[in-house]
Amino acid sequence: MHDASWIAGLTHETVIVHLKGGSHSLKGVLAAVHADCLLLRDAVVLEPDSQVILDGCVVIPRPNVDFMQTIRGEA
């Protein structure tokens, strides 16, 4: 298994998390990184024609993450 500790260095960065299975993608501020999950705040679900704002923090189990992009210059 690869060491993914570098992901913790992205805390407080705006990211897009793409979920496995062709499911939704979520954009938000990476608030915390845990061994089993990621925590996003100010998250939105990215839809083809809209964005759905989510209240509170969103917990994403790591096994559900396909890949993640950083969005530099956004807060």
Helices and strands as residue ranges (DSSP letters): G 5-10, E 14-19, G 20-22, E 25-33, E 37-46, E 51-53, E 58-61, G 62-64, E 65-71
